[in-house]
Amino acid sequence: MGVYLAALFSLLVIEMAILFVLVLPLPQRMRRWLYTRYNAISSNKKFRTYMIGIMMLVGLLFVDSWKRSQVKVSTYRDQKNSFVINSVTPVDALASRAYNQRNVYISGFIIYFCICILTVMSILRRIVEWNDKVKAGDAILRERLKQKQKYLKKLQRKELCREKRS
């Protein structure tokens, strides 16, 4: 029980660290590096298979813990029905409910952070691609600007020649 809980908690901490790094205002070079690493890792079939398996197990744990945490808790004795012997919930049931609620929170946050990481990586991909297009466009715009400056200088020379003639 402790090993799987430690593994889940470790996965949660790793996801939080990844998400923290992704949302930092990093320079473009670092963003591009993160995106290329993510793209290389996510295109690996073994990694995708492992992640799908892990997320399926976490999803099953979430559903199972959710169902088990819905135990009805009564902390009083039913005075109207004298045939009910144990209407007060035992401590073991309360402890089991608390453990299952904890598992719901941990597995739910793991699923949530996985979705957040995918969303942030999608945004990061768009930023990297847009910045690459802007840089490529900058080179084109600089070339056009040079051409227009040359054309403007020619026009200025012609204007100076006209002023000198008149």
C-alpha positions as CSV (number, residue, x, y, z in Angstrom):
1,M,0.0,0.0,0.0
2,G,2.8,2.4,0.9
3,V,4.7,1.7,-2.3
4,Y,1.9,2.5,-4.7
5,L,1.0,5.6,-2.7
6,A,4.6,6.7,-2.9
7,A,4.6,6.1,-6.6
8,L,1.4,8.1,-7.1
9,F,2.7,10.9,-5.0
10,S,6.0,10.9,-6.8
11,L,4.1,11.1,-10.1
12,L,2.1,14.0,-8.8
13,V,5.2,15.9,-7.7
14,I,6.9,15.2,-11.1
15,E,3.9,16.5,-12.9
16,M,3.8,19.6,-10.7
17,A,7.5,20.3,-11.3
18,I,7.0,19.9,-15.1
19,L,4.1,22.2,-15.2
20,F,5.9,24.8,-13.0
21,V,8.9,24.8,-15.5
22,L,6.6,25.0,-18.5
23,V,4.7,28.1,-17.2
24,L,7.9,30.0,-16.3
25,P,8.7,33.0,-18.6
26,L,11.6,31.3,-20.3
27,P,13.7,32.6,-23.2
28,Q,12.7,31.4,-26.7
29,R,15.7,29.2,-27.0
30,M,14.7,27.3,-23.8
31,R,11.1,27.0,-24.9
32,R,12.2,25.6,-28.3
33,W,14.4,23.1,-26.5
34,L,11.6,22.0,-24.1
35,Y,9.2,21.6,-27.1
36,T,11.7,19.6,-29.1
37,R,12.4,17.3,-26.1
38,Y,8.6,16.9,-25.5
39,N,8.1,16.2,-29.2
40,A,10.9,13.6,-29.2
41,I,9.6,11.9,-26.1
42,S,5.9,11.9,-27.1
43,S,6.7,10.5,-30.5
44,N,8.3,7.4,-28.8
45,K,5.7,4.6,-29.0
46,K,7.0,2.9,-25.8
47,F,6.7,6.1,-23.8
48,R,3.2,6.7,-25.1
49,T,2.2,3.1,-24.3
50,Y,3.6,3.5,-20.7
51,M,1.8,6.8,-20.2
52,I,-1.5,5.5,-21.5
53,G,-1.2,2.5,-19.2
54,I,-0.3,4.6,-16.2
55,M,-3.1,7.1,-16.9
56,M,-5.6,4.2,-17.2
57,L,-4.5,2.8,-13.9
58,V,-4.8,6.2,-12.3
59,G,-8.2,6.7,-13.9
60,L,-9.3,3.3,-12.5
61,L,-8.0,4.2,-9.1
62,F,-9.9,7.5,-9.3
63,V,-13.2,5.8,-10.2
64,D,-12.7,3.0,-7.6
65,S,-11.8,5.4,-4.8
66,W,-14.7,7.7,-5.7
67,K,-17.1,4.8,-5.4
68,R,-15.6,3.6,-2.2
69,S,-15.6,7.0,-0.6
70,Q,-19.3,7.4,-1.0
71,V,-20.0,5.3,2.2
72,K,-22.9,6.6,4.2
73,V,-21.7,7.8,7.5
74,S,-24.1,8.0,10.5
75,T,-22.8,9.1,13.8
76,Y,-26.0,8.7,15.9
77,R,-28.1,5.7,17.0
78,D,-31.5,5.4,15.4
79,Q,-34.0,5.6,18.2
80,K,-37.1,4.8,16.0
81,N,-35.8,1.5,14.8
82,S,-34.7,-0.6,17.7
83,F,-33.8,-3.6,15.5
84,V,-30.7,-1.8,14.0
85,I,-27.9,-2.8,16.2
86,N,-24.9,-0.9,14.7
87,S,-26.2,2.3,13.3
88,V,-23.0,4.1,14.4
89,T,-20.3,3.9,11.8
90,P,-17.2,2.1,13.1
91,V,-13.9,3.8,13.1
92,D,-12.5,1.4,10.5
93,A,-15.2,2.5,8.0
94,L,-14.4,6.1,8.7
95,A,-10.7,5.5,8.2
96,S,-11.3,3.6,5.0
97,R,-13.5,6.5,3.7
98,A,-10.8,9.0,4.6
99,Y,-8.1,6.9,2.7
100,N,-10.3,6.6,-0.3
101,Q,-11.0,10.3,-0.3
102,R,-7.3,10.9,-0.2
103,N,-6.8,8.6,-3.1
104,V,-9.5,10.5,-5.0
105,Y,-7.7,13.7,-4.5
106,I,-4.3,12.4,-5.4
107,S,-5.5,10.5,-8.5
108,G,-7.7,13.4,-9.6
109,F,-4.9,15.9,-9.4
110,I,-2.6,13.5,-11.4
111,I,-5.3,13.4,-14.1
112,Y,-5.8,17.1,-13.9
113,F,-2.1,18.0,-14.1
114,C,-1.7,15.6,-17.1
115,I,-4.4,17.5,-18.9
116,C,-2.8,20.8,-17.9
117,I,0.6,19.7,-19.2
118,L,-0.9,18.6,-22.5
119,T,-2.6,22.0,-22.8
120,V,0.4,24.0,-21.9
121,M,2.6,22.0,-24.4
122,S,0.0,22.8,-27.1
123,I,0.3,26.5,-26.3
124,L,4.1,26.2,-26.2
125,R,4.1,24.5,-29.6
126,R,2.0,27.4,-31.0
127,I,4.4,30.0,-29.4
128,V,7.5,28.3,-30.8
129,E,6.0,27.9,-34.3
130,W,4.7,31.5,-34.3
131,N,8.1,32.8,-33.2
132,D,9.8,30.8,-35.9
133,K,7.4,32.3,-38.5
134,V,8.0,35.8,-37.1
135,K,11.8,35.3,-37.4
136,A,11.5,34.0,-40.9
137,G,9.2,36.8,-41.7
138,D,11.7,39.3,-40.1
139,A,14.3,38.1,-42.6
140,I,11.9,38.6,-45.5
141,L,10.8,42.0,-44.2
142,R,14.4,43.1,-43.7
143,E,15.2,42.2,-47.3
144,R,12.1,44.1,-48.5
145,L,13.1,47.0,-46.4
146,K,16.6,47.1,-47.9
147,Q,15.0,47.0,-51.4
148,K,12.7,49.8,-50.5
149,Q,15.5,51.9,-49.0
150,K,17.5,51.4,-52.2
151,Y,14.5,52.5,-54.3
152,L,14.0,55.5,-52.0
153,K,17.6,56.5,-52.4
154,K,17.2,56.3,-56.2
155,L,14.1,58.5,-56.0
156,Q,15.9,61.0,-53.8
157,R,18.9,61.1,-56.3
158,K,16.4,61.7,-59.2
159,E,14.7,64.5,-57.2
160,L,18.1,66.1,-56.4
161,C,19.0,65.9,-60.1
162,R,15.7,67.6,-61.0
163,E,16.3,70.4,-58.5
164,K,19.8,71.0,-59.8
165,R,18.4,71.3,-63.4
166,S,15.8,73.8,-62.5
